[in-house]
Amino acid sequence: MTDLHHAEGLSYQAPPEIVRALGRVAVFMGGDSAERDVSLKSGKAVLAALQSAGVDAFPLDVQGCLLKTVENPEFDRVFIALHGRGGEDGTLQAILSQAGIPYTGSEMPASALAMDKLRSKYVFEGFGLPTPRFRTMTGEGEAEQIISELKPPLSVKPAHEGSSIGIRKVNTAVELAEAYREAEQLDTQVLVEEWIEGPEFTVSLLQDQALPAIGLRASTDHVFYDYEAKYLADDTNYRIPCGLAPDDEVRLQHLALEAFRVLGCRTWGRVDVMQDQDGQFWLLEVNTVPGMTDHSLVPMAARAAGIGFEELVVRILRDTLEDADA
C-alpha cells in the first residue's frame, strides 16, 4: 500500500522548444458551479506545476459570462481546471472551439455526454458495457414503483453534478422520495440506479493509456467515497497496487478505456467503477476534468506510473499543440 500524496516529488522541466510552442497559458479555475472550491484548489495546483516546469502560465478565475473569456484573450491556450457545470459540460469547450483557442481535455460533444450521467449510461448500454440498472425519477410519487422495479439499496444522484455532490444511498420508498427532493434542488434530472455492494476502483487515462488502477475505501464514517472522503478526509484508504489480481486489473483497465472511447473523450480523464461480490465490474461514470488537488486520484495514479505532477500537466497541455497543428 502506498500513500503517494506525500511521496518524493519527481522534478521535471519542459523542453525549451515546447515552452516556446505553448506560449502563454491561462489556467481556468473557479467558476460558478457547486464544485467551485475544488476547482480553485485544482487550478492552483496545476498553475504551480506548470510554472515549476517552466511554462508561462497564469490563473484566471472564471465567473459570470463565459463568453467574456474569449474577448481579447491575453493567452495562447487554456488548461481547463473548471469542474462541474460550465467548465466540464461542454459549454466552455464550445466557446473556446468557436474562438479557435486550443484547450486541454475532451471536446464539446464528449464533455457534454460524460457530464450527463443518464445519457452516458445509455451509451454504455448501447455498446454493451456493464453499468448498474437505472431509472430516471421525475417526481416523489414514483418512489414506490422504482423500488419495485430496481433492487434496493439504490443510489440517488443529480444527473449533472460531479464530486459525488447530492448522492444518497436509500433502501425504502420513503428514503427515495426524500433523496429525490434533495437531488431535485441541484438538478432538473435525477438518476436512480442499483447500488453495487463491493470494492470501488478508479482508472485514470492519459493519452489513450490506462494508468495503474486505484482501490478506494472510505472510512467507516462515510457510506461511500463521497465529497468529504474525496477532498477533505485524511483517513480515506487508497490502494496502489489496487488489490486485484494482475489479469483482473488489466480487465478493469480495458473496460475503463472502452468507456472513455465510446463517449469520444480524449487526452485525459478518469473512470469510476464498482466490483460486485461475483467479481463483475460495473461502470459508474467518466470524468473529463478530474480533480487535481492534493487528494486527487489522477496525480496519484500518474505517480505510480513514474510520472510526476509537473510532467503530468505538461503532457496534458502538450496535446493542445497537436490539435493546433491538425
DAMO-V554278 format. One record per residue. OMEGA is omega in radians with two decimals (none if undefined). Layout:
omega={OMEGA;OMEGA}
This chain:
omega={-3.02;3.00;-3.01;3.11;-3.04;3.12;3.11;3.13;3.09;-3.06;-3.10;3.04;3.11;3.10;-3.09;-3.12;3.10;3.10;3.14;-3.11;-3.13;-3.13;-3.12;-3.04;3.04;3.05;-3.13;-3.11;3.08;-3.14;-3.07;-3.08;3.10;-3.12;-3.08;-3.07;3.11;3.14;3.11;3.11;3.11;-3.09;3.14;3.11;3.12;-3.14;-3.13;-3.13;3.13;3.13;3.11;3.13;3.09;-3.12;3.09;-3.06;3.10;-3.08;3.03;3.10;-3.02;3.07;3.13;-3.04;-3.11;-3.14;-3.13;-3.11;-3.10;3.05;-3.12;-3.10;3.10;-3.14;-3.11;-3.14;-3.02;2.90;-3.09;3.03;3.10;3.10;3.03;-3.03;-3.13;-3.10;-3.04;-2.98;3.11;-3.11;3.14;-3.13;3.13;-3.12;3.14;3.12;-3.14;3.14;3.14;-3.12;3.13;-3.13;-3.10;2.98;-3.05;3.11;-3.01;-3.06;-3.12;3.12;-3.13;-3.10;-3.12;-3.14;-3.12;-3.06;-3.13;-3.09;3.10;3.09;3.05;3.12;3.12;3.13;-3.12;3.12;3.11;3.12;-3.05;3.06;-3.08;3.08;-3.00;3.03;2.92;-3.13;-3.08;3.13;-3.12;-3.11;-3.14;-3.01;-3.11;-3.12;-3.12;3.11;-3.14;-3.10;-3.12;-3.09;3.10;0.03;-3.11;3.05;3.10;-3.08;2.97;-3.02;-3.02;3.08;3.08;3.10;3.13;3.13;3.05;-3.10;3.10;3.00;-3.09;-3.14;-3.05;3.11;3.12;3.10;3.13;3.13;3.13;3.13;3.11;-3.14;3.14;-3.11;-3.12;3.11;-3.09;-3.00;3.08;3.09;3.14;-3.11;3.05;3.13;3.13;-3.13;3.12;3.12;3.14;-3.09;3.11;3.13;3.01;3.14;3.11;3.14;3.10;3.10;3.06;3.06;3.08;3.07;3.12;3.13;3.11;3.01;-3.05;3.03;3.09;3.11;-3.11;3.10;-3.08;3.11;3.14;-3.12;-3.01;-3.08;-3.10;3.12;-3.12;-2.90;-3.00;-3.04;3.09;-3.09;3.04;-3.07;3.08;-3.09;3.00;0.02;-2.95;3.12;3.11;2.97;-3.08;-3.13;3.13;3.10;3.08;3.11;3.10;3.14;3.12;3.11;3.14;3.11;-3.14;3.11;3.13;-3.08;-3.08;3.06;3.12;-3.08;-3.10;3.01;-3.07;3.11;-3.10;-3.13;-3.13;-3.00;2.99;3.03;-3.12;-3.06;3.12;3.13;3.13;3.08;-3.12;3.14;3.03;-3.09;3.06;3.13;-3.09;3.01;-3.10;3.11;3.10;3.12;3.14;3.06;-2.94;-2.95;3.14;3.08;3.13;3.13;3.12;3.13;3.11;3.10;3.11;-3.12;3.11;-3.05;-3.14;3.12;3.14;-3.08;3.10;3.11;3.08;-3.10;-3.10;3.12;3.08;3.07;3.10;3.12;-3.11;-3.12;-3.05;none}
